[in-house]
Amino acid sequence: MIERMLVPLDGSARSEEALAIAGRLARATGASLLLMRVITPEQFHMHLHTDVSEYVLEEARKMYLEEAETYLKQVMASSRLQGVRASSKVVVGLPGDCILRQTQEYDAQLIVMCSHGERAEGVRWLMGSVAQYVQRQSPVPVLLVRDERFFTGLRQGEAPGILCALDGSPYAETVLQPAAELAQALAQPEPGRIHLMYAVKVSSATEEPGEAQEEAAIYLKACQERFQTGDLKQYGLKIVSSIVTYRPGEPLWQKILAASCYDTQREIIAMATHGREGLPRLRQGSITEDVLQASSQPLLIVRPQPVDMEHVTQASKAKYQQEAP
């Protein structure tokens, strides 16, 4: 259950686009928000020469901190957070590391942030790179807002569905519970909606995907049963499913984006990521980051922690056992 959410802001209007959905979730769940502003060490030395006194540097430091605190208080008083329990905190350091540390200290169950920021106070906070760093490392789900118009364009009482991209592995299934919580909260008091999508890879351009599609259908049925009679029944969600196939050379992220337009309804895309960095990420790529870069839709990204085998389908459990060393 979502009880506490962290919302990082960089002082720009662009970063504040995360507030509308964060406020909506907070009102639906009763969760509290912590609005966080990170001041980078470089900002304290902006426009200052190296020979200025410690007194001047300290006064500049106080000025930046006071401005950041005033900014957060103004945000808390805005209409977007009306009726929401919110607090604020200003910290100094590297944005990505500060966000992750504050997530643990605040015991947040969800981070809600915009994936790209703007130039604020003369210093570029590279929100895009910060968002990538956070989603790769975060121990809790991260809801990345790409374009506020996704939510403001919803009709009165309309709630977005959530597409869960699955590949038959227990790791991919870790996205199901956070997606279920989000779908329930966004749709209250109506039932939320989950779209289970299974991606089937066809090994050659001429191979027919018949057998693989049959296995995918069986797997999706088992996932649906988790929502109907299993551990996810409590969320009372409507479940639909689809199978997409992709062949060598076809970008999987394009298939995922196409599937997210299911029945013309707006959908948040929910995916699990292994959070690889360095050479492994360069070699294997990241479907999650490909989708993040290409889509204007919000993404719910989950970095799998140790998988609870009790709450996965038998098919993914068997796959895990086969692949385990």
C-alpha positions as CSV (number, residue, x, y, z in Angstrom):
1,M,0.0,0.0,0.0
2,I,1.3,3.5,-0.9
3,E,1.6,5.5,2.3
4,R,4.5,7.9,1.5
5,M,5.7,9.3,-1.8
6,L,8.8,11.3,-2.7
7,V,8.5,14.1,-5.3
8,P,11.9,15.5,-6.4
9,L,11.8,19.0,-7.9
10,D,14.5,21.2,-9.5
11,G,12.7,24.5,-9.4
12,S,11.4,24.5,-12.9
13,A,7.8,24.4,-14.2
14,R,8.7,21.3,-16.1
15,S,9.6,19.3,-13.0
16,E,6.4,20.4,-11.4
17,E,4.4,18.5,-13.9
18,A,4.8,15.5,-11.6
19,L,2.7,17.3,-9.0
20,A,-0.7,16.7,-10.6
21,I,-0.5,12.9,-10.6
22,A,1.3,12.9,-7.2
23,G,-1.5,14.9,-5.7
24,R,-4.2,12.7,-7.3
25,L,-2.5,9.6,-5.9
26,A,-2.1,11.1,-2.5
27,R,-5.8,12.1,-2.3
28,A,-6.9,8.6,-3.4
29,T,-4.7,6.7,-1.0
30,G,-4.3,9.1,1.9
31,A,-0.5,9.0,1.4
32,S,1.7,11.8,2.4
33,L,4.2,13.6,0.1
34,L,7.7,14.7,0.7
35,L,8.7,17.5,-1.8
36,M,12.4,17.5,-2.2
37,R,14.7,20.1,-3.7
38,V,18.4,19.3,-4.3
39,I,21.0,22.1,-4.4
40,T,24.2,21.0,-6.1
41,P,27.5,22.2,-4.5
42,E,28.3,24.1,-7.7
43,Q,25.4,26.4,-7.2
44,F,27.0,27.9,-4.1
45,H,30.0,29.1,-6.1
46,M,28.1,30.4,-9.1
47,H,29.3,33.8,-10.3
48,L,31.8,33.9,-7.5
49,H,35.5,34.2,-7.8
50,T,37.9,31.8,-6.0
51,D,39.3,34.6,-3.9
52,V,36.0,35.6,-2.2
53,S,35.8,35.3,1.6
54,E,34.3,32.4,3.5
55,Y,31.7,34.9,4.8
56,V,30.5,35.7,1.3
57,L,30.3,32.0,0.4
58,E,28.4,31.3,3.6
59,E,25.9,34.1,2.9
60,A,25.4,32.8,-0.7
61,R,24.8,29.3,0.7
62,K,22.2,30.6,3.1
63,M,20.5,32.6,0.2
64,Y,20.2,29.5,-2.0
65,L,18.9,27.4,0.8
66,E,16.3,30.0,1.9
67,E,15.2,30.4,-1.7
68,A,14.8,26.7,-2.1
69,E,12.8,26.4,1.1
70,T,10.5,29.3,0.1
71,Y,10.0,27.7,-3.3
72,L,8.9,24.4,-1.8
73,K,6.5,26.1,0.6
74,Q,4.9,27.9,-2.3
75,V,4.5,24.6,-4.2
76,M,2.9,23.0,-1.1
77,A,0.3,25.8,-1.0
78,S,-0.6,25.4,-4.7
79,S,-4.0,24.1,-5.8
80,R,-2.4,21.0,-7.2
81,L,-1.8,19.7,-3.7
82,Q,-5.0,20.9,-2.1
83,G,-6.1,18.5,0.6
84,V,-2.8,16.6,0.5
85,R,-0.5,16.1,3.5
86,A,2.8,17.4,2.3
87,S,6.2,18.3,3.8
88,S,9.4,19.6,2.2
89,K,13.1,19.1,2.5
90,V,16.1,20.9,0.9
91,V,19.4,18.9,0.7
92,V,22.8,19.6,-0.8
93,G,24.6,17.1,-2.9
94,L,24.4,15.1,-6.1
95,P,20.7,14.9,-7.2
96,G,20.5,11.2,-8.0
97,D,22.3,10.1,-4.8
98,C,20.3,12.5,-2.6
99,I,17.0,11.2,-4.1
100,L,17.9,7.6,-3.4
101,R,19.1,8.4,0.2
102,Q,16.0,10.4,1.0
103,T,13.8,7.6,-0.4
104,Q,15.2,5.3,2.3
105,E,15.2,7.9,5.1
106,Y,11.6,8.8,4.4
107,D,10.6,5.2,3.8
108,A,8.8,6.1,0.6
109,Q,7.0,3.4,-1.4
110,L,7.0,5.4,-4.6
111,I,9.0,8.1,-6.3
112,V,7.1,10.4,-8.6
113,M,9.2,12.7,-10.9
114,C,9.3,14.3,-14.2
115,S,11.8,12.7,-16.6
116,H,13.2,15.9,-18.0
117,G,13.7,19.3,-16.3
118,E,14.6,22.8,-17.5
119,R,17.2,25.4,-16.8
120,A,16.5,26.7,-13.3
121,E,18.4,29.5,-11.5
122,G,21.0,29.5,-14.1
123,V,22.1,25.9,-13.5
124,R,21.1,23.0,-15.6
125,W,19.8,20.1,-13.5
126,L,20.0,17.3,-16.0
127,M,16.7,15.8,-15.0
128,G,16.9,13.3,-17.8
129,S,20.1,11.8,-16.6
130,V,19.0,12.0,-13.0
131,A,15.8,10.2,-13.8
132,Q,17.7,7.4,-15.6
133,Y,20.1,7.1,-12.6
134,V,17.2,6.9,-10.1
135,Q,15.2,4.3,-12.1
136,R,18.2,2.1,-12.5
137,Q,19.1,2.2,-8.8
138,S,15.9,2.8,-6.9
139,P,14.7,0.1,-4.4
140,V,11.1,1.3,-4.9
141,P,9.0,1.8,-8.0
142,V,9.5,5.0,-9.9
143,L,6.6,6.8,-11.8
144,L,8.2,8.9,-14.5
145,V,6.0,11.6,-15.9
146,R,6.9,12.4,-19.5
147,D,4.1,14.9,-20.4
148,E,1.6,16.4,-18.0
149,R,-1.0,16.5,-20.8
150,F,-1.4,12.8,-20.5
151,F,-3.2,13.3,-17.3
152,T,-4.8,16.7,-17.9
153,G,-6.3,15.3,-21.1
154,L,-8.3,12.7,-19.3
155,R,-12.0,13.2,-19.3
156,Q,-13.9,13.8,-16.0
157,G,-13.8,10.5,-14.0
158,E,-11.6,8.8,-16.5
159,A,-8.6,6.8,-15.3
160,P,-5.8,5.5,-17.4
161,G,-5.2,1.8,-17.8
162,I,-1.8,0.3,-17.0
163,L,0.0,-1.9,-19.5
164,C,2.4,-4.4,-17.9
165,A,5.1,-5.6,-20.3
166,L,5.8,-9.3,-19.5
167,D,8.3,-11.8,-20.9
168,G,7.4,-14.9,-18.9
169,S,10.1,-14.3,-16.3
170,P,9.5,-13.9,-12.5
171,Y,11.5,-10.7,-12.7
172,A,9.0,-9.1,-15.2
173,E,6.1,-10.2,-12.9
174,T,7.5,-8.0,-10.1
175,V,5.8,-5.1,-11.8
176,L,2.3,-6.6,-11.3
177,Q,1.7,-5.6,-7.7
178,P,2.9,-2.0,-8.0
179,A,0.9,-1.7,-11.2
180,A,-2.2,-3.1,-9.4
181,E,-1.8,-0.6,-6.5
182,L,-1.4,2.3,-9.0
183,A,-4.4,1.2,-11.1
184,Q,-6.6,0.9,-8.1
185,A,-5.6,4.3,-6.7
186,L,-6.1,6.1,-10.0
187,A,-9.5,4.7,-10.8
188,Q,-11.2,5.0,-7.4
189,P,-14.0,4.6,-6.8
190,E,-14.4,2.6,-10.0
191,P,-12.4,-0.6,-10.7
192,G,-9.0,0.0,-12.3
193,R,-7.7,-1.7,-15.4
194,I,-4.6,-3.7,-16.1
195,H,-3.5,-4.7,-19.6
196,L,-1.2,-7.8,-19.6
197,M,1.1,-7.8,-22.6
198,Y,3.4,-10.7,-23.5
199,A,6.2,-10.2,-26.0
200,V,7.0,-13.3,-28.1
201,K,10.3,-13.3,-29.9
202,V,10.3,-15.1,-33.2
203,S,13.9,-16.3,-34.0
204,S,13.8,-15.9,-37.7
205,A,12.0,-13.8,-40.4
206,T,10.2,-16.9,-41.7
207,E,9.3,-18.8,-38.6
208,E,5.6,-18.9,-37.6
209,P,5.0,-17.9,-34.0
210,G,2.1,-20.4,-33.5
211,E,3.6,-22.6,-30.7
212,A,5.2,-19.6,-28.9
213,Q,1.8,-17.8,-29.0
214,E,0.0,-20.8,-27.5
215,E,2.5,-20.8,-24.6
216,A,2.1,-17.1,-24.2
217,A,-1.7,-17.4,-24.0
218,I,-1.3,-20.1,-21.3
219,Y,1.1,-17.9,-19.4
220,L,-1.2,-14.8,-19.6
221,K,-4.1,-16.9,-18.4
222,A,-2.1,-17.9,-15.3
223,C,-1.3,-14.2,-14.7
224,Q,-4.9,-13.3,-15.0
225,E,-5.8,-15.9,-12.4
226,R,-3.5,-14.1,-9.9
227,F,-5.9,-11.1,-10.3
228,Q,-9.1,-13.2,-10.2
229,T,-8.5,-15.8,-7.5
230,G,-4.9,-15.3,-6.3
231,D,-2.7,-12.8,-4.4
232,L,-3.8,-9.8,-6.5
233,K,-7.6,-10.4,-6.2
234,Q,-7.9,-7.7,-3.5
235,Y,-7.4,-4.9,-6.0
236,G,-10.6,-5.7,-7.8
237,L,-9.2,-4.8,-11.3
238,K,-10.5,-5.4,-14.8
239,I,-7.9,-7.5,-16.7
240,V,-7.3,-7.6,-20.5
241,S,-4.4,-9.2,-22.3
242,S,-2.6,-9.2,-25.6
243,I,0.3,-10.9,-27.3
244,V,2.8,-9.2,-29.6
245,T,5.5,-10.8,-31.7
246,Y,8.7,-9.3,-32.9
247,R,11.3,-10.7,-35.2
248,P,15.1,-10.1,-35.5
249,G,15.8,-6.5,-36.3
250,E,12.4,-5.3,-35.1
251,P,12.7,-2.9,-32.1
252,L,10.7,-4.3,-29.2
253,W,10.1,-0.9,-27.8
254,Q,8.0,0.0,-30.8
255,K,5.8,-3.1,-30.2
256,I,5.3,-2.1,-26.6
257,L,4.3,1.5,-27.6
258,A,1.8,0.2,-30.2
259,A,0.3,-2.2,-27.7
260,S,-0.2,0.6,-25.2
261,C,-2.8,2.1,-27.5
262,Y,-5.1,-0.9,-26.8
263,D,-8.7,-0.1,-27.6
264,T,-7.7,3.6,-27.9
265,Q,-7.5,4.0,-24.1
266,R,-4.7,5.9,-22.5
267,E,-2.3,3.6,-20.7
268,I,0.7,4.0,-18.4
269,I,3.4,1.6,-19.3
270,A,4.8,-0.5,-16.4
271,M,8.0,-2.4,-16.8
272,A,10.7,-4.1,-14.8
273,T,14.3,-3.2,-15.3
274,H,17.5,-4.9,-14.2
275,G,19.2,-1.5,-13.8
276,R,22.3,-2.5,-15.7
277,E,25.0,0.0,-16.1
278,G,28.3,0.2,-17.9
279,L,29.3,-2.5,-20.4
280,P,26.5,-4.9,-19.7
281,R,23.9,-2.2,-20.5
282,L,25.8,-1.2,-23.7
283,R,26.0,-4.8,-24.9
284,Q,22.4,-5.8,-24.0
285,G,20.7,-2.5,-24.3
286,S,17.7,-1.5,-22.2
287,I,14.2,-1.9,-23.5
288,T,13.0,0.2,-20.6
289,E,15.1,3.1,-21.5
290,D,14.3,2.8,-25.2
291,V,10.6,3.1,-24.2
292,L,11.4,6.0,-21.9
293,Q,13.1,7.9,-24.6
294,A,10.5,7.3,-27.3
295,S,7.2,7.6,-25.4
296,S,5.3,10.6,-24.1
297,Q,3.3,8.3,-21.8
298,P,4.1,7.9,-18.1
299,L,6.3,4.9,-17.1
300,L,6.1,2.9,-13.9
301,I,9.5,1.4,-13.6
302,V,10.3,-1.4,-11.1
303,R,13.8,-2.7,-10.3
304,P,13.3,-6.2,-9.2
305,Q,14.5,-7.0,-5.7
306,P,14.9,-10.7,-4.6
307,V,11.9,-12.4,-6.2
308,D,9.3,-14.0,-4.0
309,M,8.7,-17.3,-5.8
310,E,5.4,-17.8,-3.9
311,H,3.8,-15.0,-5.8
312,V,4.7,-15.8,-9.4
313,T,3.1,-18.1,-11.9
314,Q,4.2,-21.7,-12.2
315,A,5.5,-21.0,-15.7
316,S,7.8,-18.2,-14.7
317,K,9.0,-20.2,-11.6
318,A,9.9,-23.1,-13.9
319,K,11.7,-20.6,-16.2
320,Y,13.7,-19.2,-13.3
321,Q,14.7,-22.6,-12.1
322,Q,15.9,-23.6,-15.6
323,E,18.0,-20.4,-15.9
324,A,19.4,-20.4,-12.4
325,P,23.1,-21.5,-12.3
